[in-house]
Amino acid sequence: MPRVPGVTEREAAQPVVPLRHPGTWVATAVVLLIIALAASSVATNPAFEWPVVAQYMFDAEILTGLQRTLELTLAAMVMGLVLGTVLALMRLSKNRLLSTVSWAYIWFFRSVPVLVQLIFWYNFGALYATISLGVPFGPALFTVNTNTLITPLFAALAGLGLSQSAYTAEVIRAGIVSVPPGQIRAALALGMRRLMIYRRIILPQAMRVIIPPVGNEVISMVKNTSLVSVIALAELLYTTQLIYSRTYQTIPLLIVASLWYLIIVSVLSAGQYFLERKFRHR
């Protein structure tokens, strides 16, 4: 056995005794005890009404509300990603007007709470009774009643999508800025066009920075869709509210909604993990 410098033979011959951590074992036992007591209380407390939870878990109304939640999440995130990408490119533009407009948009929609935006869009008809499209200072080519155009679904998509685009724009901008500028200058020196530089060089590297926060935004969007219940759009939460307003089974119906949110977020978290791992090794 090679001799370790500074260690005598007698010291080297001493048996190695693993370091004990009694505090860790005590803390582990306490945590396990608390978990066991909580699980026992939840399982045995009749107020949770688990048979009612099982009855409504796959109820047709609940599944319809769940479908609307998923549709809202997908539509708002697509809107946020598309508009957010445009805003991020505008923010990075050397054109002062484009950069300022993008900054003002992001500042406004990140400052006003999503709930306020939803209520505002839902009541937009109080500001403009009709919306017209035509030649400035000339005849109107198209006129529509605002209350007819802005349905609860329209208000939900506007409130969620426009707000999401402001957050997504900053995430995408951070990802683009993270790419070393020397690579862009080298690509320009080779004669590559801007669009090709973004497609071949910037975006593949920026995705490693963009995906984790965008994944978190998707998960947040799933939960934010519950806010549209204030404008009477029948997503998952509002559907459960409609049911327990008839049956007075408030707690078990809220448990049903919570379980579905947990399932959706768990699936999305798993997908985010594998997507991050894929781009991390590219």
C-alpha positions in Angstrom: 0.0 0.0 0.0 1.5 3.4 -0.9 2.4 5.5 2.0 0.5 8.8 2.4 2.8 11.8 3.0 2.5 13.2 6.6 0.8 10.1 7.9 2.7 7.7 10.2 2.5 3.9 10.0 0.6 3.8 13.3 -2.0 6.3 12.1 -2.3 4.4 8.8 -3.0 1.2 10.7 -5.9 2.6 12.6 -9.3 1.2 11.5 -11.6 3.6 9.6 -14.7 4.3 11.6 -17.6 5.8 9.6 -18.8 9.1 10.9 -22.1 8.8 12.7 -25.0 11.3 12.3 -27.5 10.6 15.0 -29.3 13.9 14.3 -30.0 12.8 10.8 -31.6 9.6 11.9 -33.7 11.3 14.5 -34.9 13.9 11.9 -35.7 11.2 9.4 -37.7 9.3 12.0 -39.6 12.4 12.9 -40.4 13.3 9.3 -41.6 9.7 8.6 -43.8 9.8 11.6 -45.4 13.1 10.5 -46.0 11.7 7.0 -47.5 8.5 8.4 -49.8 10.5 10.7 -50.9 12.9 7.9 -51.5 10.0 5.5 -53.6 8.2 8.2 -55.6 11.3 8.9 -56.3 12.0 5.2 -57.3 8.3 4.6 -59.6 7.9 7.6 -61.2 11.3 7.9 -64.8 10.9 6.6 -65.0 14.6 5.8 -62.8 14.1 2.7 -65.6 11.9 1.2 -63.3 9.8 -0.9 -66.2 7.8 -2.5 -67.5 11.1 -3.9 -64.0 11.9 -5.2 -63.9 8.6 -7.0 -67.4 9.1 -8.3 -66.6 12.5 -10.0 -62.9 11.8 -11.0 -63.9 10.7 -14.5 -67.3 12.5 -14.6 -68.2 13.8 -18.1 -68.5 17.4 -16.9 -65.2 17.2 -15.2 -63.5 15.7 -18.2 -65.0 18.5 -20.4 -63.6 21.1 -18.1 -60.3 19.4 -18.1 -60.2 19.4 -21.9 -61.0 23.1 -21.9 -58.1 23.7 -19.4 -55.7 21.8 -21.7 -56.9 23.7 -24.8 -56.5 27.1 -23.0 -53.0 26.1 -21.9 -51.9 25.1 -25.4 -53.5 28.0 -27.2 -52.1 30.6 -24.7 -48.6 29.1 -24.8 -48.5 29.0 -28.6 -49.6 32.6 -28.7 -47.1 33.5 -26.0 -44.2 31.8 -27.8 -45.0 33.3 -31.2 -45.6 36.8 -30.0 -42.8 36.5 -27.4 -40.3 35.5 -30.1 -41.3 38.6 -32.1 -41.0 40.8 -29.1 -37.6 39.4 -28.1 -36.2 40.1 -31.6 -37.7 43.6 -31.5 -36.1 44.2 -28.1 -32.7 43.2 -29.5 -33.1 45.2 -32.6 -30.9 48.2 -33.2 -34.0 50.2 -34.3 -34.8 52.4 -31.3 -38.6 52.5 -32.1 -38.9 48.7 -32.3 -36.9 48.3 -29.1 -38.9 50.9 -27.2 -42.3 49.5 -28.3 -41.2 46.0 -27.2 -39.9 47.3 -23.9 -43.2 49.2 -23.2 -45.3 46.1 -24.1 -43.3 43.9 -21.8 -43.3 46.4 -19.0 -47.1 46.9 -19.2 -48.2 43.3 -19.4 -45.8 42.1 -16.7 -47.0 44.9 -14.4 -50.7 44.3 -14.6 -51.9 41.1 -12.8 -53.4 38.4 -15.1 -56.7 38.5 -13.2 -57.1 42.2 -13.8 -56.4 41.7 -17.5 -59.0 39.0 -17.8 -61.7 41.1 -16.2 -60.7 44.1 -18.3 -60.9 42.1 -21.6 -64.2 40.6 -20.5 -65.6 44.2 -20.0 -64.0 45.7 -23.0 -67.4 46.5 -24.5 -67.8 49.2 -21.8 -65.1 51.2 -23.6 -66.0 50.5 -27.2 -69.5 49.4 -28.1 -68.4 48.5 -31.6 -65.0 47.8 -33.3 -64.5 49.1 -36.8 -61.9 48.4 -39.4 -61.4 50.8 -42.4 -59.5 53.6 -43.9 -58.2 56.2 -41.3 -60.5 59.2 -41.3 -62.5 57.5 -44.0 -65.4 55.0 -44.3 -65.5 51.9 -42.1 -65.1 48.7 -44.1 -66.0 46.3 -41.3 -67.9 46.9 -38.0 -68.8 44.4 -35.3 -70.5 44.6 -31.9 -67.8 44.3 -29.2 -69.9 42.1 -27.0 -70.4 39.7 -29.9 -66.7 39.6 -30.7 -65.3 39.3 -27.2 -66.7 36.1 -25.8 -65.4 34.6 -22.5 -63.1 32.4 -24.6 -61.7 35.4 -26.5 -61.2 37.3 -23.2 -59.4 34.3 -21.7 -57.1 33.9 -24.6 -56.3 37.6 -24.8 -55.7 37.9 -21.0 -53.5 34.7 -20.8 -51.8 34.9 -24.2 -50.8 38.6 -24.2 -49.5 38.4 -20.6 -47.6 35.2 -21.3 -45.9 36.7 -24.4 -44.4 39.4 -22.2 -42.7 36.8 -19.9 -41.7 34.5 -22.8 -40.1 37.4 -24.6 -37.7 38.0 -21.7 -36.9 34.3 -21.5 -36.1 34.1 -25.3 -34.1 37.3 -25.1 -32.0 35.9 -22.3 -31.4 32.7 -24.3 -30.3 34.7 -27.4 -28.0 37.0 -25.4 -26.4 33.9 -23.8 -24.8 32.9 -27.1 -21.3 34.3 -27.4 -21.3 37.3 -29.9 -18.0 36.1 -31.4 -19.9 33.2 -33.0 -22.3 35.6 -34.7 -19.5 37.7 -36.0 -17.7 34.7 -37.3 -20.9 33.5 -39.1 -21.4 37.0 -40.6 -17.7 36.9 -41.8 -18.5 33.6 -43.5 -21.3 35.2 -45.4 -24.2 33.6 -43.6 -27.5 35.4 -43.6 -29.2 36.6 -40.4 -32.0 34.1 -40.7 -29.6 31.2 -41.2 -27.5 32.4 -38.2 -30.5 32.3 -36.0 -31.6 28.9 -37.2 -28.2 27.1 -37.3 -26.2 28.8 -34.6 -28.1 31.0 -32.1 -31.3 29.0 -31.5 -29.7 25.5 -31.0 -27.5 27.0 -28.3 -30.1 29.3 -26.8 -32.6 26.4 -26.3 -30.5 25.1 -23.4 -31.2 28.4 -21.6 -34.8 28.8 -22.9 -36.3 25.4 -22.2 -36.2 25.3 -18.4 -38.0 28.6 -17.8 -40.4 28.0 -20.6 -41.2 24.6 -19.1 -41.9 26.4 -15.8 -44.1 28.9 -17.7 -46.2 26.0 -19.2 -46.7 24.6 -15.7 -47.7 28.0 -14.4 -50.1 28.5 -17.3 -51.9 25.3 -16.4 -52.6 26.7 -13.0 -53.3 30.2 -14.3 -56.2 28.9 -16.4 -58.1 28.5 -13.2 -58.3 32.3 -13.1 -60.7 32.4 -16.1 -63.4 31.0 -13.7 -64.0 34.7 -12.8 -65.4 35.3 -16.3 -67.6 32.2 -16.3 -65.5 30.1 -18.7 -66.1 26.5 -17.9 -62.6 25.1 -17.4 -61.7 22.6 -14.8 -62.1 24.8 -11.7 -65.3 26.5 -12.8 -66.8 23.1 -13.8 -66.2 21.8 -10.3 -67.7 24.9 -8.8 -70.9 24.4 -10.9 -71.2 20.9 -9.7 -70.7 21.6 -6.0 -73.1 24.6 -6.2 -75.7 21.9 -7.0 -74.6 19.1 -4.7 -73.0 21.1 -1.8 -70.1 18.6 -1.9 -67.4 21.3 -1.9 -64.4 19.6 -0.5 -64.5 16.4 -2.5 -65.0 18.3 -5.8 -62.1 20.6 -5.0 -60.0 17.5 -4.3 -61.0 16.2 -7.8 -59.8 19.4 -9.4 -56.6 19.4 -7.3 -55.8 15.8 -8.3 -56.2 16.6 -12.0 -53.9 19.6 -11.7 -51.4 17.3 -9.9 -51.6 14.8 -12.8 -51.2 17.4 -15.5 -48.3 19.1 -13.8 -46.5 15.8 -13.1 -46.8 14.7 -16.8 -45.5 18.1 -17.9 -42.6 18.1 -15.4 -41.5 14.6 -16.7 -41.6 15.9 -20.3 -39.6 19.0 -19.3 -37.0 16.8 -17.6 -36.4 14.6 -20.7 -36.4 17.7 -23.0 -33.8 19.4 -20.9 -31.7 16.3 -20.8 -31.9 16.0 -24.6 -30.7 19.6 -25.3 -28.1 19.4 -22.4 -26.2 16.7 -24.3 -26.4 18.3 -27.8 
